[in-house]
Each structure stands twice: as C-alpha cells, then as structure tokens.
C-alpha cells in the first residue's frame, strides 16, 4: 500500500498538484474469508500509515463491495488460482471422473483436468463480472499469481509437482492407518494453475476489462524447509479439519514432505517449470 500511495502522490506532484498528501485521502479495504483473523491483520498494520483501513469479510468469487466504489484492486497469490469449489464430478464415486487417490488434478485423466479447467473459467467469469460492478470505469486491477508456461503439461509445473508429492505423504499416513483412506479419496485441493494463453482468453471473452500488461516472471523456488512451512500455513488448517487430526500429525506429514522434497530435488526442483504472471487489467465496460 505504501508503494501505491507513494506512486500516486509522485504523479500528482509531477502534474503540478501541490501538497498532494494533504489533498488526497486513501481508504483501503482488506478482504478475506469470514473465519480468518482480521484482528491479527489490523495489529500488523504500520502505525504511521497514510490510509484508513477496513476489513471486508466474504469470498471474492462474488460481490463484496458497493457498485463503482473501488479505484484499484490488488491481489498477490490469493485470487486467480483459487477455485470457489472443487468440481462436483471429481468428488462423485459413481462418476467416471472420480479423482480417487489424488489431491490434485495434474496426473489425472484428461477428463478430470477439463473439469478443473471448466471450474476455473466459470470462477474467473464470475470474479471479473463482480469486480466490473465494483471498480470505477477506468479503474485498475493488478494480480501476481503462480501459473504454468504456455504448452506446458500440468504435471510438469513446479506447483503441481509439489502438490502431488504432498499427496504421496498423505497416502503414506493413510497406509499407516493414521488417517482414513476414505477421507483421503474425498480430498481435492481447490486450485487450478492457468497459462498465459488461457488467462488472456478468459479476459477477452469477458470483455469488461482490457489487458494492459501481462508479464511472465521467473518464480523463485523456495528451499524445502521454507516451502513445507509455507504450504502448511496455507493448507494445514484445511487438512486438520478434513481429517479431524491434531497438530502432531500435521507435524509428521510436513516433516515427511520436507524430507521428500530434499530427496527428490531433481524431480521437483530441477524439472518443474515455475513462473509467476503479473497482470494489469483496466475496466472498460
């Protein structure tokens, strides 16, 4: 936020607006799911910040803000790749696309992959339509999110390789009787990692935003201990609730995950393709 405010004030100064910091006031809305702790967020904000802060609890897959109330939307690693839900077909035992034994789609059949892709397209359409109602005409949205290079198989992307390896750790726990095989079969992580071509197509079909910038950036691959802690921070709560387990078992799962990352470094780190996409969209309709 400080970078954004500094940039706006500098532009005002360059255009001859005097004392822009006194003329301009900024209202920042932090959005997250209802169950996440906004108090921790507010306690972490800089005391000398030059903006007013508020929290808005709800899913970003639908409307969250009043019509034409936002000038700038920013999300880093928290929007584009996250699905609103797992496709129902892959959770149905009687369906031919039941994704039994896997927690993601990357090594599944083409039909399973298409289900996740279709869910991503639907979610992005809803996301863009919701933001088009909330962002002023000419307003901007900036995203940074993990993706896979064009023409790259899902199974070859770094993020999917790590998720598949994590799934093998959960399978080890199930084989030891520490978690239920049935619950493992019922677990699919609601994410989809798009490619630049796919994302451009979704934005073009939506028509309510123009693609101002799209840049592919090399994604830094964190060391095994850092990656294990990061994924635990994002998924640990979900695993704990889904499997009804204590923290001690999560310790065992993610210790094993770190060990496998170190042992299979060539498979995951050396051969996995990893990029981030930076995208800047402008509301035009």
Secondary structure, 3 states (H helix, E strand, C coil): CHHHHHHHHHHHHHCCCCCHHHHCCCEEEEEECCCCCHHHHHHHCCCCCCCEEEEEECCCCCCCCCCCCEEEEEEECCCCCECCCCCHHHHCCCCCCCCCCCCCCCCCCHHHHHHHHHHHHHHHHHHHHHHHHHEEEEEEEEEEEEECCCCCCHHHEHHHHHHHHHHHHHHHHHHCCCCCHHHHHCCCCCECCCCHHHHHHHHHHHCCEEEEEEEEEECCCCCHHHHHHHHHHHHHHHHHHHHCCCHHHHHHHHHHHHHHHHHCHHHHHHCCECEEEEEEEEECC
